[in-house]
């Protein structure tokens, strides 16, 4: 399925969203968990201003066997990756989304090198740049909140992006009726 989003969200081809849940997310949060396009752009629309990114960690980590399997089902060895952990900040400095991005080091060649040192730049500014972007997604409940685990195919490489919607954001979505 192909959808057209805002200029920043670019073009997305969504190949699958799998819901294997023992508990359903709050109805008000479902659109945020299942939307396509740039979460950065959607949060900026709600905020009415540029999104602030608080970098928690950016550096090398060994991917777990499960993560490696998700990016490359034929992969039998764990991969060294650049792991970037950030918080996407809402009003008054409250974290709305915790995000982890995993980029296999050996895949960061050519245009993909831009992912090496993003710092406080939102990942959405880079990923959703008018190129086709295929995404596989799993949604689950974690200790921190409802999460979407996205496996993007970007410029010929697989990237794992995990976005967890914090309880404060879920409360505000319910309270204000925000939609992506």
C-alpha positions, 0 to 999 in steps of 0.5 A: 500500500502506498500513501502520500504524506506531507513534504517531510513525511515523503512516500511510504510503502507499508508492507505489513503491520502485525498486531499480536497483542494480549492487551489492546492499546487505548483507542485514542493511541491506536492512530499514533501506533499505526500511522505512516510517515514521519513521527517527527513531522506529526509531533511537530504539527501537534506542538506547533513548533520544531521538535526538541531531541534529547540525546540519551546515547549514541555509540556502538553496541552489539545487536541482540540475536533477536534484533539481528534476525529482525533486520536480516532473517538469514543472518546467523551472527550478531551485528555491530551497530550504531545505537542511538537513544533519544527522547522526543520532548513535548511541551514544558520539556516532558518526554513524549516518546523514547526512541532507539535507532539501530544501524548496522555499521557495515551498511553505513556507506554512501548516502547512509553515512548521514546516519552515523552522527545525527546528534540532536537532529531528528531521524525523521528529517533524514529518513523521510526525504522524498524517497520511497520507504518500506516499513514492517511494524510490530506493536507491543506493550512494554514497561515504558508504554506502547511501542512500535518496532519499525524495520525500515528499508532505506536506500538499500539497507534495513534500519530498526527504529523502536518508538515508545509512546510515554504515558504522559503523551498517551494521557495528552492524546486522550485529553486533547483528542490529538491525531497524527 
